[in-house]
């Protein structure tokens, strides 16, 4: 027997599917947070920890690129400290003022929510 689902059945089915997908995504994210915590606890070398964090973020987000900036509160600026495809000459040399670009703006606002923006054919996500 073949039956076409009603509109209500489709909605319920879709909601169940998206709820399951959302749960799986949250489980993956928690796994990455756990791995980041383990890495920070087991390694005192900042550069190694930052590199591992970038690798984990790329894994979970499937991003093409990931740049990790650290905030220098005395200078009120962000410094690039790790990236997916590190360019040794740029790590530690690229600096952004708070409020500069998407990354600087998110760091300045510190609202705890990520900001996503589409520019041309690319999508950017910045998380404080």
C-alpha positions in Angstrom: 0.0 0.0 0.0 1.3 3.5 -0.9 0.0 6.6 0.8 1.0 10.2 0.3 1.6 11.9 3.6 -0.7 14.7 4.5 0.6 18.2 5.1 0.5 17.6 8.9 2.4 14.3 8.5 5.0 16.0 6.4 5.5 18.7 9.0 5.8 16.2 11.9 8.2 14.1 9.9 10.3 17.1 8.9 10.3 18.3 12.5 11.5 14.9 13.8 14.2 14.8 11.1 15.4 18.3 11.9 15.3 17.7 15.6 17.4 14.6 15.2 19.8 16.5 13.0 20.0 19.3 15.5 20.6 16.8 18.3 23.4 15.1 16.3 25.0 18.5 15.6 24.9 19.5 19.3 26.4 16.1 20.2 29.3 16.7 17.8 29.8 20.2 19.1 29.9 19.0 22.7 32.4 16.3 21.6 34.7 19.0 20.1 34.4 21.2 23.3 35.4 18.2 25.3 38.4 17.6 23.1 39.4 21.3 23.3 39.1 21.1 27.1 41.3 18.0 27.1 43.9 19.6 24.9 44.1 22.7 27.0 44.4 20.6 30.2 47.1 18.3 28.8 49.3 20.7 26.9 50.9 23.9 28.2 52.3 25.0 24.8 49.9 27.7 23.6 50.8 27.4 19.9 50.0 23.6 20.0 46.7 24.2 21.8 45.6 26.9 19.3 46.6 24.7 16.3 44.5 21.8 17.7 41.5 24.1 18.4 41.6 25.4 14.8 41.7 21.8 13.5 38.8 20.8 15.6 36.7 23.8 14.6 37.4 23.1 10.9 36.4 19.4 11.5 33.0 20.3 13.1 32.1 23.2 10.8 33.5 21.8 7.6 34.9 25.3 6.9 37.3 26.1 4.2 39.3 28.4 6.4 39.6 29.2 10.1 41.6 32.0 11.7 42.0 32.2 15.4 42.8 35.7 16.9 43.7 36.4 20.5 42.7 39.6 22.2 45.5 41.7 23.7 43.5 43.7 26.2 46.3 46.2 27.0 46.7 47.1 23.3 43.0 46.7 22.5 43.7 44.6 19.4 43.4 41.1 18.1 46.4 39.2 16.8 46.3 36.2 14.4 47.7 33.3 16.4 46.6 30.2 14.4 44.9 29.3 11.1 43.8 26.3 9.1 46.5 26.9 6.5 49.1 28.7 8.5 51.4 31.0 6.7 54.3 31.2 9.1 55.1 34.8 8.1 51.6 36.0 8.9 51.0 34.3 12.3 51.5 36.9 15.0 51.9 39.7 12.5 48.2 40.3 11.4 46.5 42.6 13.9 43.0 44.0 14.0 41.7 46.8 16.2 38.6 46.1 18.1 35.7 47.0 15.9 37.7 46.5 12.7 36.1 44.1 10.2 33.7 41.3 11.1 36.1 39.7 13.5 37.0 43.0 15.3 33.3 43.9 15.5 32.3 40.6 17.2 35.2 40.9 19.6 34.2 44.5 20.5 30.6 43.6 21.0 31.3 40.5 23.2 27.6 39.5 23.1 28.3 35.8 23.2 26.5 35.1 20.0 28.3 34.4 16.7 27.8 36.7 13.8 27.3 35.3 10.3 27.5 37.4 7.2 27.5 36.6 3.5 30.0 38.6 1.4 30.0 37.9 -2.3 30.0 34.2 -2.7 31.5 33.6 0.8 30.0 33.2 4.2 31.8 34.3 7.3 31.2 33.4 10.9 32.9 35.1 13.8 32.5 33.9 17.4 33.8 35.8 20.5 
